Amino acid sequence: MVSNIGLVVLILRSSGLHQPMYLLLCNMSINDVFGATIIIPHVLRDLLTPDSQRVIRYMDCVVQAFCVHLHASASHTVLMIMAFDRYVAICNPLRYATIMTHRMVLVLSVWAWAITLPLVGILIGLSVRLSRCRWNIVHFFCDNASLFKLSCESVLINNIYGLGYTVVLLGSSIGSVTLTYLRIAMVCLRSKNKTLNRKALQTCATHLAVYAILLVSGFIIIIMHRFPQLVAHRKVASVMGHVVLPALNALIYGLQIKEVRQRVMALFRKSKVASMDAK
């Protein structure tokens, strides 16, 4: 929470960072803050509560599941538009300013969230329509699988839509990012400008590291849902995915991007000078 909120405040307060790349980075940090807000307070409360008293109202569980999947889906769409931004910056540098205007950044940011809302809404709605015969959720927090596992009805439609939803989301995400970076790699290989290639490698490596971590953690959680005997491992993987990854995202970008790192160091130096003056 501190690293992501701090990164957003730093970018918004520094006029030199009011560029498309950093504004899109704000979008990712805001999404991570949203995801952490949904998960962390609930998990911390349950850690301090006896097993018999760990309860949640059904509608609260539905809302939490909706927000959990919205956060996970938006993570992919936000990284997709960040990949597009890198593609324009490296492959069309002379047209970057005319393509990636503030209006375009706003449109892409809204699109990243808006496209996931109906997909997640249908996903959760299919589970809410089912009657319930169970009342125990074997998980640290509510998600779609936890909801439809409360029912004794057929969940074939849920599984079909869930599979289709996952294929569409991950397929478009992996496909767009792969094509984007293949194109970037071709441009860098043809270019003799070492400075351009070094800068492209730095920004692209940061984005790819965050994307790879998100992708691997997502696949692990999805696979473990299919194996009930791995429920304890799935709990740990889910918490790591929704708590640790958002912190890593901010740290990876904060440490790797030169402009952000310089602003952070400047703030620490100002704080140190102010502290010494006070003494």
Order of alpha helices (4+ residues) and beta strands (2+ residues): alpha-alpha-alpha-alpha-alpha-alpha-alpha-alpha-alpha-alpha-alpha-alpha
